[in-house]
Amino acid sequence: ILKVLTLAERLKFELRHSYTSSGRQESVAEHTWRMALMAVLIEPLLKQKVDTSRLLKMIIIHDLVEAEAKDISALDVLRNPDIRIEKVENEKKAIENLRALLKDTNGQEIYELFYEFESKETYEAKVANALDKLEVQLQHNHADFTTWEEIEYDMCYMMVKHVLFDVTLF
């Protein structure tokens, strides 16, 4: 567990593409924290009952692999789709390492939650994915407009496919 917590500490300085309202780049840890808060605040308004514990676990775990695999921006993937293959491979190695490190506790559960998030089939996974995308958009809106890249203007209109399943998120 201490090895995983040491690994997770890297998320505090693993920077994302997004900028904060103060003008510095956001860390993965900050993104994940606000997603978790969003889940707690929005949960009573969702059209379906969610397993909040499962939802929060999924949110906390989904980016944990980036402590090892590094954050690869969606913008980079859009610019160069071949990067997606590298991203998936690196994340697969990272989640398998986490499962092995935690084999005597909840490594298998963490492994399964990661892939549940990735598959976006369960209601909790859909909510977690929507909050992931909404947090990014919210952070972009908090940042200075000059931090936006041209490609991001059109990405605002891609949000609907992630939130359409629940009117609360739409």
GIUR-V65712 format. One line per field, one symbol per residue. ss: DSSP state (A for helix, B for strand, O for the rest). psi: psi as a letter, one per 30 degrees, with the letter a starting at -180 (. if undefined). A space follows every 10 residues. Layout:
ss = ???
psi = ???
//
This chain:
ss = OAAAAAAAAA AAOOBBBBBO OOOOBBBAAA AAAAAAAAAA AAAAAOOOOO OAAAAAAAAA AAOOOAAAAO OOOAAAAAAO OAAAAAAAAA AAAAAAAAAA AOOOOOAAAA AAAAAAAAAO OOAAAAAAAA AAAAAAAAAA AAOOAAAOOA AAAAAAAAOA AAAOOOOOOO
psi = eeeeeeefff ffgjklflll ffglkkleee eeeeeeeeee efeffkflkl jeeeeeeeee eefeffeefl kjkfeeeeei fffeeeeeee eeeeeeeeee egffcheeee eeeefeeefh eleeeeeeee eeeeeeeeee fflkfffkle ffeffeffee fffffkfef.
//
